[in-house]
Every structure is written in structure tokens, then in C-alpha cells.
């Protein structure tokens, strides 16, 4: 910010100095010309008066009177020479005694001999030479000449004007610098607040907001900063909400999606439910902390496999997990991803049980998968929302999970049509699911390590 102040102050000083120097030059030149014009008019008047007074003395060759007239004219300030010439051009009287009798050119007479009736003005350096013919009864009898020193008559006034202009310029420059510094301070204040706000954002405080203090470009910049903070905060909320339930790729795609996609859209997805079988019996006699630890362990295994296949964890319901594939990021292979995730879960559970030996609690899981069109988006109130899937396919997947035996993965015909080229399936027959009029064709997934049961116990065949 100091750099901005220095640059702006330097610019202001430079502009003011150039402007003041230019104005001072123009003003002094204008005054010089005005003073020279005034001196010329005054000199013409003096020469005219001298010529009028010298008519008769020149005719009578009264040297005493001529000398008196010339010396009387010499009392004028700035008059350095005064002389009277006779008709032949000889000096009849002069302030300089050594000039008397000298032959001088008459300035009012041209080369052709024509004599001007008015004054003649000639500038020689800093001297102004004014000549007026002495006319008696329409006859030129001589010439009056005066020399005025412009250095004496003009320069003192010009120097005084220059001094005054310099003083005024210094005052204007100081005032300009003061105003410039004040303006920069007003400009730098919001910029410093913006800098502090950016530092806060960098440190992770995304709630930082800066109130706009103006409606100019700085105010627009401040409002843009606030919008950026709101956008970053919204993305952080999304990341916080979904980071634990979706893969990093899905999360990145979700952050780039529009708000409309989050509010609710129809999607074809594959829903997966997995449940710990006979969990109530397993947890009998266990301490609450041990029950929670067991659930967390099993859920961790399931979550890792679901996320690895690009799925989204919807929720944990007691001892079961609901997930879906194909949303919020669309996927053409969502059914295959769901089945692969189910197989990976069953294998992970089997590996866990084998690793326990005799020192832990073995668990088994049943899994159901169905594919269908649901509404995926945020559902809830202003104070609490969930990103979830809603629709009949969710209920079908849940019912299939209830039908599944320990270690079994049951899928619907909709899933079977999409994965039969990649997975080995076994037709289990038609099942009447609770809440549905039409029976559902059910298939089990055969994977290495799974032994299909010959009989079913527990739930009544064909119902869930």
C-alpha cells in the first residue's frame, strides 16, 4: 500500500509541477508583453510631447531650450537616451553631451526620403527606440528620439510576478499532495480491508465478509469479494456434507455442479442396502461401547468398498447401510458398480471373520440391489437437510435386502439385465414384496467364496 501512496503522490506532484511551470511561463510571457506594450505607449507619448515642445527651439536653434527639454525628459524612469535631431540629422541636443553635433540617421525618414508623420518604434535588444518627427506648419524640421531600457521597466515586474507564481505553485503543489495523500488513504483503507479479508480466507475463515463503503469500483470489488467468499463457503459446506459419503472424484464433480442439480433431479440409479444379519442376538450381553465399536468397524469396511466403486453413502439405519450409484454424478455402469461393491463388501466381511480367530465377534451381511428412477437431491427444512434418494426403487432394494440370507446378494431383474454379461447370476424365482402388486424376479450373485443355500429359513419364501 505504501507503494501505491508513493506512486500516486509522485504522479500528483509531477502533474502539478508541470501544470504550474506551464501556467507560470504563460502568465509571465503574457505580463511581459502587456508591460512592453504599456512602455511603448508611454514612450510614444513622451516622444510626441518632446517633439511638440521642440518645434520653435529647433527653428531658432535655441540650444539652451533644446538642452532643457531633453534633460527634462531624462527624468523619466527607464529613459536611458533622449536626443533632438535637426532637419539634417545632426544631434542638436542630447542627454549624452558627447553626442552633440554627431550625424545620426533619422528613423522616421525612409530611404526614398519620405518622412513618416507618426512615431517610429524599433527594438534593439533590451532597448526600445522611439522616434517622432518634429513638424512645424506641416513642415518637418527635425526628429525627437527616446531610448527606453526594458530591463529596468519590465523585468522587475516580471520577476515579481514569477515570484508570486512560484509561491502560488508551491502552495498548490502542497495542497495537491495533501489532497492526493488523503484520497489515497480513502482508497487504500478499503483495499487494506480487502487484503485482510483475503488473508482470512487463506487461513480458512470463509465466513469473512467486508461491508462495502462506496458504490464506485472499490465498492464493486468489495461486493465481488463477498460473493467469492459466499461461493467458497457454499462449496465448503458441500464438501463437509458429502466428503465422508462420496469418493473424491464424485465430490469434485459435485462441487462443479449447479445448485439446481442439488435441489432435486430425476436420475436412474442403483440402490444398495446391506444389513448385519441377526445383529440383535449378536449385541445381547455386549456393552454399549463394544456395540458402537463393532458397528463402526463393519460400516468402515462397507463404506470403503462403496466409495471405491464411486457410490454415495445415503445413510446409516441402525445396523444397515443405504447407498446408491449413479448420483449425484451420472454413471452408465451404476448397476455393475453396485454389484461389484456388494461383492467387495461380502469378501471384506469374510476376510475380517477369518482374521478374528476365536477372539472377536463374527458378523454376516445380507445385501439387496435394485435399479430404477428416483429423485436425488436435498430434502428437508432450512435448519436440517439431507442429500438423499426418494422413490419406489428404494423400497424394492430394501425389501430385497430383507430377503437375502447371510452372505447373500440379491438383485432385481432390472439389475440382472445390466450386469449379466459381467457377473454370474442365479435365478431365485419370483418373490412378492410387501407393498407391491406384481411379483419381482429375484437373482442372487454368485461370487468366489459364496455357497448358495439349498433351503431358506427365516423369512417366508416369496415374501418380504
C-alpha positions, 0 to 999 in steps of 0.5 A, spaced: 500 500 500 505 504 501 507 503 494 501 505 491 501 512 496 508 513 493 506 512 486 500 516 486 503 522 490 509 522 485 504 522 479 500 528 483 506 532 484 509 531 477 502 533 474 502 539 478 509 541 477 508 541 470 501 544 470 504 550 474 511 551 470 506 551 464 501 556 467 507 560 470 511 561 463 504 563 460 502 568 465 509 571 465 510 571 457 503 574 457 505 580 463 511 581 459 508 583 453 502 587 456 508 591 460 512 592 453 506 594 450 504 599 456 512 602 455 511 603 448 505 607 449 508 611 454 514 612 450 510 614 444 507 619 448 513 622 451 516 622 444 510 626 441 510 631 447 518 632 446 517 633 439 511 638 440 515 642 445 521 642 440 518 645 434 520 653 435 527 651 439 529 647 433 527 653 428 531 658 432 536 653 434 535 655 441 540 650 444 539 652 451 531 650 450 533 644 446 538 642 452 532 643 457 527 639 454 531 633 453 534 633 460 527 634 462 525 628 459 531 624 462 527 624 468 523 619 466 524 612 469 527 607 464 529 613 459 536 611 458 537 616 451 533 622 449 536 626 443 533 632 438 535 631 431 535 637 426 532 637 419 539 634 417 540 629 422 545 632 426 544 631 434 542 638 436 541 636 443 542 630 447 542 627 454 549 624 452 553 631 451 558 627 447 553 626 442 552 633 440 553 635 433 554 627 431 550 625 424 545 620 426 540 617 421 533 619 422 528 613 423 522 616 421 525 618 414 525 612 409 530 611 404 526 614 398 526 620 403 519 620 405 518 622 412 513 618 416 508 623 420 507 618 426 512 615 431 517 610 429 518 604 434 524 599 433 527 594 438 534 593 439 535 588 444 533 590 451 532 597 448 526 600 445 527 606 440 522 611 439 522 616 434 517 622 432 518 627 427 518 634 429 513 638 424 512 645 424 506 648 419 506 641 416 513 642 415 518 637 418 524 640 421 527 635 425 526 628 429 525 627 437 528 620 439 527 616 446 531 610 448 527 606 453 531 600 457 526 594 458 530 591 463 529 596 468 521 597 466 519 590 465 523 585 468 522 587 475 515 586 474 516 580 471 520 577 476 515 579 481 510 576 478 514 569 477 515 570 484 508 570 486 507 564 481 512 560 484 509 561 491 502 560 488 505 553 485 508 551 491 502 552 495 498 548 490 503 543 489 502 542 497 495 542 497 495 537 491 499 532 495 495 533 501 489 532 497 492 526 493 495 523 500 488 523 503 484 520 497 489 515 497 488 513 504 480 513 502 482 508 497 487 504 500 483 503 507 478 499 503 483 495 499 487 494 506 480 491 508 480 487 502 487 484 503 485 482 510 479 479 508 483 475 503 488 473 508 482 470 512 480 466 507 487 463 506 487 461 513 480 458 512 475 463 515 470 463 509 465 466 513 469 473 512 465 478 509 467 486 508 461 491 508 462 495 502 463 503 503 462 506 496 458 504 490 464 506 485 469 500 483 472 499 490 465 498 492 464 493 486 470 489 488 468 489 495 461 486 493 465 481 488 469 479 494 463 477 498 460 473 493 467 469 492 467 468 499 459 466 499 461 461 493 467 458 497 463 457 503 457 454 499 462 449 496 465 448 503 459 446 506 458 441 500 464 438 501 463 437 509 456 434 507 458 429 502 466 428 503 465 422 508 459 419 503 462 420 496 469 418 493 473 424 491 472 424 484 464 424 485 465 430 490 469 434 485 464 433 480 459 435 485 462 441 487 462 443 479 455 442 479 449 447 479 445 448 485 439 446 481 442 439 480 442 439 488 435 441 489 432 435 486 433 431 479 430 425 476 436 420 475 436 412 474 440 409 479 442 403 483 440 402 490 444 398 495 442 396 502 446 391 506 444 389 513 448 385 519 444 379 519 441 377 526 445 383 529 440 383 535 442 376 538 449 378 536 449 385 541 445 381 547 450 381 553 455 386 549 456 393 552 454 399 549 461 401 547 463 394 544 456 395 540 458 402 537 465 399 536 463 393 532 458 397 528 463 402 526 468 397 524 463 393 519 460 400 516 468 402 515 469 396 511 462 397 507 463 404 506 470 403 503 468 398 498 462 403 496 466 409 495 471 405 491 466 403 486 464 411 486 457 410 490 454 415 495 453 413 502 445 415 503 445 413 510 446 409 516 439 405 519 441 402 525 445 396 523 444 397 515 447 401 510 443 405 504 447 407 498 446 408 491 450 409 484 449 413 479 448 420 483 449 425 484 454 424 478 451 420 472 454 413 471 452 408 465 455 402 469 451 404 476 448 397 476 455 393 475 458 398 480 453 396 485 454 389 484 461 389 484 461 393 491 456 388 494 461 383 492 467 387 495 463 388 501 461 380 502 469 378 501 471 384 506 466 381 511 469 374 510 476 376 510 475 380 517 471 373 520 477 369 518 482 374 521 478 374 528 480 367 530 476 365 536 477 372 539 472 377 536 465 377 534 463 374 527 458 378 523 454 376 516 451 381 511 445 380 507 445 385 501 439 387 496 440 391 489 435 394 485 435 399 479 430 404 477 428 412 477 428 416 483 429 423 485 436 425 488 437 431 491 436 435 498 430 434 502 428 437 508 427 444 512 432 450 512 435 448 519 436 440 517 437 437 510 439 431 507 442 429 500 438 423 499 434 418 494 426 418 494 422 413 490 419 406 489 426 403 487 428 404 494 423 400 497 424 394 492 432 394 494 430 394 501 425 389 501 430 385 497 435 386 502 430 383 507 430 377 503 437 375 502 440 370 507 447 371 510 452 372 505 447 373 500 446 378 494 440 379 491 438 383 485 432 385 481 431 383 474 432 390 472 439 389 475 440 382 472 439 385 465 445 390 466 450 386 469 449 379 466 454 379 461 459 381 467 457 377 473 454 370 474 447 370 476 442 365 479 435 365 478 431 365 485 424 365 482 419 370 483 418 373 490 412 378 492 414 384 496 410 387 501 407 393 498 407 391 491 402 388 486 406 384 481 411 379 483 419 381 482 424 376 479 429 375 484 437 373 482 442 372 487 450 373 485 454 368 485 461 370 487 468 366 489 467 364 496 459 364 496 455 357 497 448 358 495 443 355 500 439 349 498 433 351 503 431 358 506 429 359 513 427 365 516 423 369 512 417 366 508 419 364 501 416 369 496 415 374 501 418 380 504 
